[in-house]
Amino acid sequence: MYLDREYRPRRRRRSGIGRFWPLFVLIAVGIVLYQTQPSWLVERPTEPTPTPTRSATAFLAEAEAALLRGDYAAALTAYARVAALDPSNPEPLIVKSRLYMVDGDVAAAHDAASKAVEIAPNDPDALAALARAEDWLGNFEVALEHALDALELQPDNVETLAIIAEIYADVGNFSQAQSYLDEALARDPQHVLALRNQAYLYEKLGKYNEAIAELDKALAQAPQRADLHLEKARIYRVGLGDFANAILAYRAAVDANKTAVTLDALGEGLYNVGDHLAAIRTLNDALELDPNYGPALVHLGMALYARRNYEDAAAAFDKGLPLIGDRAREEHYYTAGLAHVYKEPRECKEAMPWLQKALEKNAASAPALTGVKLCGDASNN
């Protein structure tokens, strides 16, 4: 059979509509998708990845790191978060109580220790923390009861032995205090509270150089403890009358932990050595950190009065004296009164309440009587 190799079969012609049916299908699908808009086609707004809730363990690590660097404010904040996240655990409350004692906030220390004891009535550390707070509040019998209960639960607890010694020192039973300190330091010669309380006992016995030596041992273990530097400064100033070394100790406290408390202590120390300008600068630094820190306001008033800046001194006293309450001394009251007397114009109405408070402390207070006389003479003119 002959084959025509150039033959090409003719394609069948499609109708006009048939040629475009795929396009119609695509258009139809598009219309359906536009009207229904399935979830996979709709653009979704970007949602932020949720931040995971931090655990008590994370805050505990943060608190311990803050303690190591001496940042007690940060440590207290972190321990408060640990306590909130783990309310059945007394440990963060115990540490908070100890930190509050370091800061001198005895009421807060007592509150934290009381809560710890409520959670764990038989925890020796909780009972010991509460005992120390009660001791500082002057409740010696209650303090000793809690401390002895803690010791019965854990007889080799060095912290408890040191606290019992402190209580006995406060009530004047120095031999018992020394006995408990001997036992505490025999168990742990580098225990900071035991060394601090040995220094405290020496101070009460008038052995000031020995007290400073014990504080130096404690500071070798905890150089960031500003409160130990402040105690050392007090012994130098009050016990030994060594103002130069007292100022060095005050500065060391500020270097260890710059707070309104440490700056105020340094400012008062500078005032006591007659460096009133430096005292004013330092006390203003303290008040930048805490504008309502009463002792710094009162000490600033004293320094300003010494510079004869009566107007600013009066303002500092008027704000600071109500904040420190019963801690105010006779000299604070009569200096506040005289600041109002000597400022221009004289303000006897504002001066008299302070002068009267000075006379309540000492009816023969010569400066207060001078202020009263000046106001009396002014009213007669």
ZADREN-308789 format. One record per residue (C-alpha): residue number from 1; residue in three letters; chain; x, y, z. Coordinates in Angstrom, 2 decimals, m for minus. Example, Ala and Ser with C-alpha at 12.3 -4.5 7.8 and 13.67 -1.06 7.14 Angstrom:
BEGIN
1 / ALA / A / 12.30 / m4.50 / 7.80
2 / SER / A / 13.67 / m1.06 / 7.14
end
This chain:
BEGIN
1 / MET / A / 0.00 / 0.00 / 0.00
2 / TYR / A / 1.29 / 3.42 / m0.89
3 / LEU / A / 1.83 / 5.72 / 1.99
4 / ASP / A / 1.78 / 9.45 / 1.54
5 / ARG / A / 4.43 / 10.55 / 4.02
6 / GLU / A / 3.46 / 14.23 / 3.66
7 / TYR / A / m0.16 / 13.60 / 4.72
8 / ARG / A / m1.30 / 15.33 / 7.94
9 / PRO / A / m4.71 / 14.53 / 9.38
10 / ARG / A / m6.95 / 17.58 / 9.81
11 / ARG / A / m7.89 / 18.48 / 13.40
12 / ARG / A / m11.53 / 18.54 / 14.26
13 / ARG / A / m12.76 / 22.04 / 14.84
14 / ARG / A / m14.19 / 22.68 / 18.27
15 / SER / A / m17.09 / 24.94 / 18.92
16 / GLY / A / m16.26 / 28.46 / 20.17
17 / ILE / A / m17.52 / 27.74 / 23.67
18 / GLY / A / m15.82 / 24.37 / 23.93
19 / ARG / A / m12.42 / 25.87 / 23.33
20 / PHE / A / m12.74 / 28.15 / 26.40
21 / TRP / A / m14.31 / 25.79 / 28.97
22 / PRO / A / m11.14 / 25.53 / 31.11
23 / LEU / A / m11.12 / 29.29 / 31.44
24 / PHE / A / m14.77 / 29.27 / 32.53
25 / VAL / A / m13.96 / 26.66 / 35.17
26 / LEU / A / m11.13 / 28.78 / 36.59
27 / ILE / A / m13.38 / 31.86 / 36.70
28 / ALA / A / m16.12 / 29.92 / 38.48
29 / VAL / A / m13.67 / 28.58 / 41.08
30 / GLY / A / m12.37 / 32.09 / 41.66
31 / ILE / A / m15.89 / 33.44 / 42.26
32 / VAL / A / m16.65 / 30.68 / 44.75
33 / LEU / A / m13.38 / 31.26 / 46.62
34 / TYR / A / m13.97 / 35.00 / 46.77
35 / GLN / A / m17.45 / 34.56 / 48.18
36 / THR / A / m16.67 / 31.85 / 50.71
37 / GLN / A / m13.05 / 32.87 / 51.58
38 / PRO / A / m11.90 / 29.75 / 53.41
39 / SER / A / m9.69 / 30.22 / 56.43
40 / TRP / A / m6.55 / 29.21 / 54.60
41 / LEU / A / m7.11 / 31.99 / 52.05
42 / VAL / A / m7.79 / 34.87 / 54.49
43 / GLU / A / m4.76 / 36.77 / 55.73
44 / ARG / A / m4.46 / 36.43 / 59.49
45 / PRO / A / m3.12 / 39.19 / 61.72
46 / THR / A / 0.26 / 38.45 / 63.23
47 / GLU / A / m0.12 / 37.42 / 66.87
48 / PRO / A / 2.72 / 37.95 / 69.33
49 / THR / A / 4.26 / 34.87 / 70.84
50 / PRO / A / 2.97 / 34.66 / 74.41
51 / THR / A / 5.63 / 35.38 / 77.06
52 / PRO / A / 6.04 / 32.34 / 79.30
53 / THR / A / 5.23 / 32.90 / 82.97
54 / ARG / A / 8.41 / 32.92 / 85.02
55 / SER / A / 8.65 / 30.22 / 87.64
56 / ALA / A / 9.45 / 30.56 / 91.32
57 / THR / A / 12.79 / 28.88 / 90.58
58 / ALA / A / 13.71 / 31.64 / 88.11
59 / PHE / A / 12.95 / 34.37 / 90.63
60 / LEU / A / 14.85 / 32.42 / 93.29
61 / ALA / A / 17.95 / 32.39 / 91.10
62 / GLU / A / 17.49 / 36.13 / 90.50
63 / ALA / A / 17.20 / 36.74 / 94.25
64 / GLU / A / 20.32 / 34.75 / 95.06
65 / ALA / A / 22.29 / 36.60 / 92.38
66 / ALA / A / 21.13 / 39.93 / 93.83
67 / LEU / A / 22.26 / 38.81 / 97.29
68 / LEU / A / 25.72 / 37.95 / 96.00
69 / ARG / A / 26.20 / 41.43 / 94.55
70 / GLY / A / 24.74 / 43.08 / 97.65
71 / ASP / A / 21.64 / 44.48 / 95.96
72 / TYR / A / 19.19 / 43.89 / 98.80
73 / ALA / A / 16.37 / 45.89 / 97.23
74 / ALA / A / 16.41 / 43.66 / 94.14
75 / ALA / A / 16.73 / 40.57 / 96.32
76 / LEU / A / 13.70 / 41.57 / 98.38
77 / THR / A / 11.65 / 42.14 / 95.22
78 / ALA / A / 12.63 / 38.75 / 93.82
79 / TYR / A / 11.94 / 36.91 / 97.08
80 / ALA / A / 8.53 / 38.59 / 97.26
81 / ARG / A / 7.75 / 37.12 / 93.83
82 / VAL / A / 8.97 / 33.71 / 94.92
83 / ALA / A / 6.69 / 33.89 / 97.96
84 / ALA / A / 3.72 / 34.87 / 95.79
85 / LEU / A / 4.32 / 32.00 / 93.35
86 / ASP / A / 5.06 / 29.42 / 96.06
87 / PRO / A / 2.90 / 30.44 / 99.06
88 / SER / A / 3.44 / 27.15 / 100.90
89 / ASN / A / 7.22 / 27.65 / 101.06
90 / PRO / A / 8.45 / 29.55 / 104.17
91 / GLU / A / 12.03 / 29.93 / 102.89
92 / PRO / A / 11.60 / 33.17 / 100.86
93 / LEU / A / 9.78 / 34.77 / 103.80
94 / ILE / A / 12.61 / 33.76 / 106.15
95 / VAL / A / 15.21 / 35.31 / 103.87
96 / LYS / A / 13.04 / 38.42 / 103.47
97 / SER / A / 12.90 / 38.78 / 107.24
98 / ARG / A / 16.69 / 38.55 / 107.48
99 / LEU / A / 17.12 / 41.14 / 104.73
100 / TYR / A / 14.70 / 43.52 / 106.40
101 / MET / A / 16.72 / 43.19 / 109.60
102 / VAL / A / 19.86 / 44.12 / 107.65
103 / ASP / A / 18.03 / 47.24 / 106.43
104 / GLY / A / 16.77 / 47.99 / 109.94
105 / ASP / A / 13.10 / 47.63 / 108.96
106 / VAL / A / 12.13 / 45.61 / 112.03
107 / ALA / A / 8.36 / 45.84 / 111.49
108 / ALA / A / 8.65 / 44.38 / 107.99
109 / ALA / A / 11.04 / 41.70 / 109.27
110 / HIS / A / 8.57 / 40.74 / 111.98
111 / ASP / A / 5.71 / 40.56 / 109.47
112 / ALA / A / 7.65 / 38.30 / 107.09
113 / ALA / A / 8.85 / 36.01 / 109.90
114 / SER / A / 5.34 / 35.76 / 111.37
115 / LYS / A / 3.98 / 34.64 / 107.99
116 / ALA / A / 6.77 / 32.08 / 107.70
117 / VAL / A / 5.88 / 30.64 / 111.10
118 / GLU / A / 2.20 / 30.50 / 110.12
119 / ILE / A / 3.16 / 28.41 / 107.08
120 / ALA / A / 5.66 / 26.21 / 108.93
121 / PRO / A / 5.22 / 26.38 / 112.73
122 / ASN / A / 8.02 / 23.86 / 113.31
123 / ASP / A / 10.59 / 25.36 / 110.96
124 / PRO / A / 13.59 / 26.29 / 113.15
125 / ASP / A / 14.80 / 29.02 / 110.77
126 / ALA / A / 11.34 / 30.64 / 110.73
127 / LEU / A / 11.16 / 30.60 / 114.52
128 / ALA / A / 14.69 / 32.00 / 114.82
129 / ALA / A / 13.89 / 34.83 / 112.38
130 / LEU / A / 10.78 / 35.69 / 114.38
131 / ALA / A / 12.80 / 35.54 / 117.62
132 / ARG / A / 15.30 / 38.11 / 116.35
133 / ALA / A / 12.57 / 40.48 / 115.19
134 / GLU / A / 10.84 / 40.20 / 118.58
135 / ASP / A / 14.16 / 40.90 / 120.30
136 / TRP / A / 14.68 / 44.10 / 118.31
137 / LEU / A / 11.14 / 45.15 / 119.18
138 / GLY / A / 12.02 / 44.75 / 122.87
139 / ASN / A / 9.86 / 41.68 / 123.42
140 / PHE / A / 12.68 / 39.74 / 125.06
141 / GLU / A / 10.69 / 36.96 / 126.75
142 / VAL / A / 8.74 / 36.13 / 123.60
143 / ALA / A / 11.95 / 36.30 / 121.58
144 / LEU / A / 13.76 / 33.87 / 123.87
145 / GLU / A / 10.80 / 31.47 / 123.83
146 / HIS / A / 10.78 / 31.33 / 120.02
147 / ALA / A / 14.56 / 30.98 / 119.88
148 / LEU / A / 14.69 / 28.13 / 122.40
149 / ASP / A / 11.89 / 26.36 / 120.51
150 / ALA / A / 13.98 / 26.68 / 117.34
151 / LEU / A / 17.05 / 25.32 / 119.10
152 / GLU / A / 15.11 / 22.34 / 120.43
153 / LEU / A / 14.05 / 21.51 / 116.88
154 / GLN / A / 17.61 / 21.85 / 115.56
155 / PRO / A / 20.24 / 21.95 / 118.34
156 / ASP / A / 23.21 / 22.55 / 116.02
157 / ASN / A / 21.72 / 25.56 / 114.17
158 / VAL / A / 24.45 / 28.25 / 114.33
159 / GLU / A / 22.04 / 31.03 / 113.34
160 / THR / A / 19.77 / 30.19 / 116.27
161 / LEU / A / 22.69 / 29.99 / 118.72
162 / ALA / A / 23.83 / 33.45 / 117.60
163 / ILE / A / 20.33 / 34.88 / 118.00
164 / ILE / A / 19.96 / 33.47 / 121.52
165 / ALA / A / 23.29 / 35.11 / 122.40
166 / GLU / A / 22.03 / 38.44 / 121.05
167 / ILE / A / 18.88 / 38.21 / 123.17
168 / TYR / A / 20.90 / 37.48 / 126.32
169 / ALA / A / 23.21 / 40.40 / 125.50
170 / ASP / A / 20.19 / 42.70 / 125.18
171 / VAL / A / 18.88 / 41.74 / 128.61
172 / GLY / A / 22.33 / 42.13 / 130.19
173 / ASN / A / 23.12 / 38.45 / 130.78
174 / PHE / A / 26.57 / 38.69 / 129.22
175 / SER / A / 27.93 / 35.37 / 130.48
176 / GLN / A / 25.07 / 33.43 / 128.91
177 / ALA / A / 25.49 / 35.43 / 125.72
178 / GLN / A / 29.17 / 34.54 / 125.55
179 / SER / A / 28.43 / 30.87 / 126.23
180 / TYR / A / 26.07 / 30.63 / 123.24
181 / LEU / A / 28.48 / 32.59 / 121.04
182 / ASP / A / 31.33 / 30.24 / 121.97
183 / GLU / A / 29.21 / 27.30 / 120.85
184 / ALA / A / 28.12 / 29.03 / 117.64
185 / LEU / A / 31.64 / 30.05 / 116.62
186 / ALA / A / 33.03 / 26.63 / 117.52
187 / ARG / A / 30.62 / 25.14 / 114.99
188 / ASP / A / 31.24 / 27.81 / 112.34
189 / PRO / A / 34.08 / 30.32 / 112.98
190 / GLN / A / 33.11 / 32.30 / 109.87
191 / HIS / A / 29.38 / 32.64 / 110.48
192 / VAL / A / 28.56 / 36.30 / 109.80
193 / LEU / A / 25.77 / 36.77 / 112.35
194 / ALA / A / 27.76 / 35.00 / 115.08
195 / LEU / A / 30.76 / 37.26 / 114.40
196 / ARG / A / 28.50 / 40.33 / 114.32
197 / ASN / A / 26.90 / 39.39 / 117.62
198 / GLN / A / 30.32 / 38.75 / 119.21
199 / ALA / A / 31.22 / 42.30 / 118.16
200 / TYR / A / 27.94 / 43.53 / 119.63
201 / LEU / A / 28.67 / 41.83 / 122.94
202 / TYR / A / 32.17 / 43.32 / 123.04
203 / GLU / A / 30.70 / 46.75 / 122.33
204 / LYS / A / 28.27 / 46.42 / 125.25
205 / LEU / A / 31.20 / 45.40 / 127.45
206 / GLY / A / 33.17 / 48.47 / 126.36
207 / LYS / A / 35.74 / 46.40 / 124.46
208 / TYR / A / 35.62 / 48.58 / 121.36
209 / ASN / A / 38.82 / 47.48 / 119.63
210 / GLU / A / 37.83 / 43.84 / 120.05
211 / ALA / A / 34.40 / 44.68 / 118.63
212 / ILE / A / 35.94 / 46.25 / 115.53
213 / ALA / A / 38.19 / 43.21 / 115.07
214 / GLU / A / 35.14 / 40.91 / 115.06
215 / LEU / A / 33.33 / 43.15 / 112.58
216 / ASP / A / 36.37 / 43.02 / 110.31
217 / LYS / A / 36.15 / 39.21 / 110.40
218 / ALA / A / 32.47 / 39.40 / 109.49
219 / LEU / A / 33.17 / 41.87 / 106.67
220 / ALA / A / 35.84 / 39.56 / 105.28
221 / GLN / A / 33.01 / 37.06 / 104.71
222 / ALA / A / 30.38 / 39.61 / 103.60
223 / PRO / A / 32.03 / 42.81 / 102.32
224 / GLN / A / 28.73 / 43.93 / 100.74
225 / ARG / A / 27.01 / 44.16 / 104.14
226 / ALA / A / 26.62 / 47.92 / 104.50
227 / ASP / A / 25.03 / 47.50 / 107.93
228 / LEU / A / 28.26 / 46.01 / 109.30
229 / HIS / A / 30.23 / 48.99 / 108.00
230 / LEU / A / 27.74 / 51.30 / 109.71
231 / GLU / A / 28.09 / 49.45 / 113.01
232 / LYS / A / 31.85 / 49.71 / 112.72
233 / ALA / A / 31.52 / 53.46 / 112.08
234 / ARG / A / 29.30 / 53.85 / 115.15
235 / ILE / A / 31.85 / 52.12 / 117.38
236 / TYR / A / 34.63 / 54.34 / 116.06
237 / ARG / A / 32.55 / 57.49 / 116.55
238 / VAL / A / 30.69 / 56.79 / 119.80
239 / GLY / A / 32.93 / 54.24 / 121.48
240 / LEU / A / 36.41 / 55.45 / 120.54
241 / GLY / A / 35.75 / 59.04 / 119.48
242 / ASP / A / 37.75 / 58.31 / 116.33
243 / PHE / A / 35.89 / 60.44 / 113.80
244 / ALA / A / 38.42 / 60.01 / 110.98
245 / ASN / A / 38.05 / 56.22 / 110.94
246 / ALA / A / 34.31 / 56.61 / 111.41
247 / ILE / A / 34.11 / 58.64 / 108.18
248 / LEU / A / 36.12 / 55.93 / 106.37
249 / ALA / A / 33.69 / 53.30 / 107.60
250 / TYR / A / 30.71 / 55.42 / 106.53
251 / ARG / A / 32.22 / 55.78 / 103.05
252 / ALA / A / 32.77 / 52.02 / 102.90
253 / ALA / A / 29.08 / 51.53 / 103.68
254 / VAL / A / 28.12 / 53.80 / 100.78
255 / ASP / A / 30.52 / 51.95 / 98.47
256 / ALA / A / 29.00 / 48.63 / 99.53
257 / ASN / A / 25.39 / 49.74 / 99.05
258 / LYS / A / 24.49 / 53.29 / 98.03
259 / THR / A / 21.11 / 53.95 / 99.63
260 / ALA / A / 19.37 / 56.79 / 101.44
261 / VAL / A / 20.32 / 55.08 / 104.71
262 / THR / A / 24.05 / 54.85 / 104.02
263 / LEU / A / 24.26 / 58.32 / 102.47
264 / ASP / A / 22.40 / 59.76 / 105.45
265 / ALA / A / 24.84 / 58.10 / 107.84
266 / LEU / A / 27.79 / 59.53 / 105.93
267 / GLY / A / 26.12 / 62.96 / 105.79
268 / GLU / A / 25.54 / 62.97 / 109.54
269 / GLY / A / 29.13 / 61.88 / 110.08
270 / LEU / A / 30.41 / 64.74 / 107.92
271 / TYR / A / 28.19 / 67.16 / 109.86
272 / ASN / A / 29.63 / 65.89 / 113.14
273 / VAL / A / 33.20 / 66.60 / 111.98
274 / GLY / A / 32.19 / 70.12 / 110.90
275 / ASP / A / 32.25 / 69.60 / 107.12
276 / HIS / A / 28.83 / 71.12 / 106.66
277 / LEU / A / 29.02 / 71.74 / 102.91
278 / ALA / A / 29.97 / 68.13 / 102.19
279 / ALA / A / 27.24 / 67.02 / 104.59
280 / ILE / A / 24.64 / 69.05 / 102.72
281 / ARG / A / 25.71 / 67.60 / 99.36
282 / THR / A / 25.66 / 64.04 / 100.70
283 / LEU / A / 22.29 / 64.45 / 102.43
284 / ASN / A / 20.78 / 65.90 / 99.27
285 / ASP / A / 22.06 / 62.81 / 97.44
286 / ALA / A / 20.26 / 60.67 / 100.03
287 / LEU / A / 17.04 / 62.58 / 99.49
288 / GLU / A / 17.27 / 62.15 / 95.73
289 / LEU / A / 17.02 / 58.42 / 96.38
290 / ASP / A / 14.24 / 58.79 / 98.96
291 / PRO / A / 12.67 / 62.27 / 99.29
292 / ASN / A / 10.73 / 61.17 / 102.37
293 / TYR / A / 13.58 / 59.66 / 104.37
294 / GLY / A / 13.01 / 61.45 / 107.68
295 / PRO / A / 16.50 / 61.14 / 109.24
296 / ALA / A / 18.15 / 62.63 / 106.14
297 / LEU / A / 15.72 / 65.58 / 106.20
298 / VAL / A / 16.43 / 66.26 / 109.88
299 / HIS / A / 20.19 / 65.96 / 109.46
300 / LEU / A / 19.98 / 68.24 / 106.42
301 / GLY / A / 18.13 / 70.76 / 108.59
302 / MET / A / 20.98 / 70.63 / 111.12
303 / ALA / A / 23.63 / 71.17 / 108.44
304 / LEU / A / 21.69 / 74.01 / 106.78
305 / TYR / A / 21.19 / 75.69 / 110.15
306 / ALA / A / 24.94 / 75.50 / 110.77
307 / ARG / A / 25.40 / 77.35 / 107.46
308 / ARG / A / 22.81 / 79.93 / 108.61
309 / ASN / A / 20.43 / 78.95 / 105.82
310 / TYR / A / 17.48 / 79.24 / 108.18
311 / GLU / A / 14.73 / 79.21 / 105.56
312 / ASP / A / 15.73 / 75.90 / 103.97
313 / ALA / A / 16.61 / 74.46 / 107.39
314 / ALA / A / 13.13 / 75.22 / 108.70
315 / ALA / A / 11.53 / 73.59 / 105.66
316 / ALA / A / 13.64 / 70.44 / 106.09
317 / PHE / A / 12.78 / 70.19 / 109.80
318 / ASP / A / 9.07 / 70.76 / 109.21
319 / LYS / A / 8.98 / 67.84 / 106.78
320 / GLY / A / 11.45 / 65.54 / 108.52
321 / LEU / A / 10.57 / 65.75 / 112.22
322 / PRO / A / 7.04 / 64.31 / 111.86
323 / LEU / A / 8.54 / 61.44 / 109.86
324 / ILE / A / 10.99 / 60.35 / 112.58
325 / GLY / A / 8.56 / 60.79 / 115.49
326 / ASP / A / 9.96 / 59.68 / 118.85
327 / ARG / A / 13.47 / 59.33 / 117.44
328 / ALA / A / 13.84 / 63.12 / 117.40
329 / ARG / A / 16.24 / 64.49 / 120.00
330 / GLU / A / 16.10 / 67.66 / 122.05
331 / GLU / A / 18.65 / 69.37 / 119.78
332 / HIS / A / 16.56 / 68.58 / 116.70
333 / TYR / A / 13.51 / 70.25 / 118.21
334 / TYR / A / 15.17 / 73.40 / 119.47
335 / THR / A / 17.21 / 73.81 / 116.26
336 / ALA / A / 14.00 / 73.54 / 114.24
337 / GLY / A / 12.38 / 76.17 / 116.46
338 / LEU / A / 15.35 / 78.52 / 116.22
339 / ALA / A / 15.43 / 78.15 / 112.42
340 / HIS / A / 11.93 / 79.65 / 112.36
341 / VAL / A / 12.93 / 82.31 / 114.90
342 / TYR / A / 15.98 / 83.49 / 112.95
343 / LYS / A / 14.59 / 83.33 / 109.43
344 / GLU / A / 13.23 / 86.46 / 107.76
345 / PRO / A / 10.50 / 87.21 / 108.56
346 / ARG / A / 10.48 / 85.63 / 112.02
347 / GLU / A / 7.90 / 82.84 / 112.39
348 / CYS / A / 7.16 / 82.42 / 116.07
349 / LYS / A / 3.87 / 80.67 / 115.43
350 / GLU / A / 5.75 / 77.89 / 113.62
351 / ALA / A / 8.69 / 77.98 / 116.05
352 / MET / A / 6.82 / 77.52 / 119.33
353 / PRO / A / 5.59 / 73.91 / 118.82
354 / TRP / A / 9.16 / 72.74 / 118.21
355 / LEU / A / 10.55 / 74.75 / 121.11
356 / GLN / A / 7.88 / 73.30 / 123.43
357 / LYS / A / 8.80 / 69.77 / 122.35
358 / ALA / A / 12.43 / 70.50 / 123.21
359 / LEU / A / 11.35 / 71.71 / 126.65
360 / GLU / A / 9.30 / 68.55 / 127.14
361 / LYS / A / 12.50 / 66.60 / 126.75
362 / ASN / A / 14.52 / 69.00 / 128.89
363 / ALA / A / 12.76 / 71.76 / 130.82
364 / ALA / A / 16.10 / 73.54 / 131.27
365 / SER / A / 17.05 / 73.48 / 127.58
366 / ALA / A / 18.89 / 76.79 / 127.17
367 / PRO / A / 18.54 / 77.07 / 123.36
368 / ALA / A / 14.81 / 76.34 / 123.58
369 / LEU / A / 14.35 / 78.91 / 126.35
370 / THR / A / 16.27 / 81.45 / 124.25
371 / GLY / A / 13.90 / 80.87 / 121.34
372 / VAL / A / 10.84 / 81.24 / 123.58
373 / LYS / A / 12.26 / 84.49 / 125.02
374 / LEU / A / 12.97 / 85.91 / 121.56
375 / CYS / A / 9.42 / 85.15 / 120.47
376 / GLY / A / 8.07 / 86.64 / 123.70
377 / ASP / A / 10.08 / 89.82 / 123.20
378 / ALA / A / 8.90 / 90.07 / 119.61
379 / SER / A / 5.24 / 89.79 / 120.64
380 / ASN / A / 5.68 / 92.58 / 123.19
381 / ASN / A / 7.09 / 94.99 / 120.64
end
